[in-house]
Each structure stands twice: as C-alpha cells, then as structure tokens.
C-alpha cells in the first residue's frame, strides 16, 4: 500500500510517507560515502556498479541497502510505494538493479531531483518482488514522481497535487477531479488507493495554506493511516491472509538532512540527522532498530553495523519466501554490506555522479 505527501515548509519541502505492509520490523541506517558497490542481481544480469558519493539516512525492512525511503547529505529524499498499474522495462543491454536498491543508488550518487531525472535511462530496474513508483524531493525545493507504466519511465515534475498512493498518478488525479464537489468531511475513508489519494490531496491542500511543520505532516499521515479492521481479522483467521496496515510513518526534511519516524502507537518517535557527523571511509555504517521504544534525538542510539542486525530483518522478511530465498541466499544478503570496498579517491573510472561508466 503506502501513501506519500510533499508539503511546503518554512525553508523548503517535507516528504511524508506511510509505510503500509504486513509486518513492521526494520532498521534505520546511516550509510557512509566513499564505498564501491555492486548491485544485487540475478544470474545473467549485468549489475550496476557505483561509488557512494553521499552519505545517507535510510529506513530498511528487507535488508540494508534495500531501503523503502531515505535522504542523503546533499538533500535528496526518496520514498517508494507499491504501484498497482506499473510495468517495468524489459531486459536490455543496460546494467540492472532491483526496485528497492534503485533508491540506494539514487541516494548514493545523486544530489538533486534533476540529477536523478537526467540519468534515469542509464540503468534499468529489474523486476524483483514488487513493482514500485517513487516520490522524490530535494533541498532546492524541486520534486518529482517517477513511475513505470509502459516499460519506460514516466516523470511528473513538481506534481500538483503533491501526493501519491498506489494507482498511477494520472488515473488518481482523474478520480480526484470527479470528487471536486464532495466536502472533505464526506470523502470516503476507504483504504483503497484512489480514495486515499483523494483524501491525501484534500488534506495536503489545507496544509499548504501555510508552511508546514513535521508535526503537522505526521498528523496528516495519521489521518491516512490504514488500521486493522474486523474484516482483516476474519481474512487472517479463515484464509491465513495477514492484513496490510500502516507499520510506520516517516518525515524527511531535505534541507536539514533529517529523517524522523514514528510507529502508529507512538511507542517509537525518533529523529536522526546527517549533517553533524562525517560518514566517509574512516567510519562504519551505523544502525538502530526502527521500533526501539522511546523518543527524541536518535544520534546516541545508533551503533556500528553488525551482520547479525541485518540477519534479523532479512530472516523476518524472507521467512514466508523460503522456497525462493533459501537460508544460504538469506545469509548472503545479510552479509552483503561487508562486500563493499573503500574507493580510491583518485580512481577515474567513475563519472561525476558515481555510477560506473563501464560495469
């Protein structure tokens, strides 16, 4: 599921994101710059290779380096949503990366929305578990939605309304126009994608009347959160189909280089920043449990990355998919961040954005 909103703030934009899924474990990571990486890939695919130009903050559920959202030190923010109308490119000669690691590539190598758009055709998103579309914004106030509908990228620059759910943007906007005469109080609160888009657009318009705060974006997303229902419980008990509900909410501040997050029960409400700390080759990545109880500045809660931290979320995420991801594959994914190499700053094999010109 998922819902995203971009709101104007006093000094730029805020990107809010409800992450809706069947489980809620995850890790917050501060990822360092200056590492040479090779994308996870299926046999027979040409993987993307790149060097991390920027440090980043990410929220990860399936594994580190497979974020669902994040922000980098240059002020680029990205969030993903499941796309029910999407169709990814067919295999071709371009190097490939999966749908979640595409986010990490952008955060590692691009400093703005414009850079992402200028380079969007250079690599291919390979079909993995899900077809996604993406919301982006940056510290300059630029924003975009990127989706793949007919096998190629469709970019909506500076979208108005600046919201997204799970239908294609064009289809969602058409549905919204059909609801123009309906008062906000009478709009459907159904969790389906089109109704969530309409409500998100209406609430975001109200919020845009004045510069928004992170607190107000959290409150707006709270009104859009998907909560368990009696029907969900019945389907779970009778059909063993777990419900997809809002597991956490994030608000990204690109200007401050900050990621704030909250669980629905507010047991966890933290914020973390990139700017006060150097994350170059002299440091290691840092992580913390996304659901760790408490609130406030998370800087002191971060600890150096350990494979067992990643193993915990990998095993929890892929337990229902053991036939496709056996234990050996899960262990390789858990240890994947340890395969990166420190880059040579004088290495001339990469272009200005860090993606290898000849994989």
Secondary structure by P-SEA (a helix, b strand, c coil): cbbbbbbbcccbbbbbbbbbcccccccccccccbbbbbcccccccbbbbbccccccccccccccccccccccccbbbbbbbbbcccccccccccbbbcccaaaaaaaaccccaaaaaaaccccccccccccccccccccccccbbbbbcccbbbbbccccccccccccaaaaaaaaaaacccccccccccccaaaaaaaaaaaaaaaacccccaaaaaaaaaaabbbbcaaaaaaaaacccccccccbbbbbbccccbbbbbccccccccccccccccccccccbbbcccccccccccccccccccaaaaaaaaaaaaccccccccaaaaaaaaaccccbbbbcccccccccccccccc
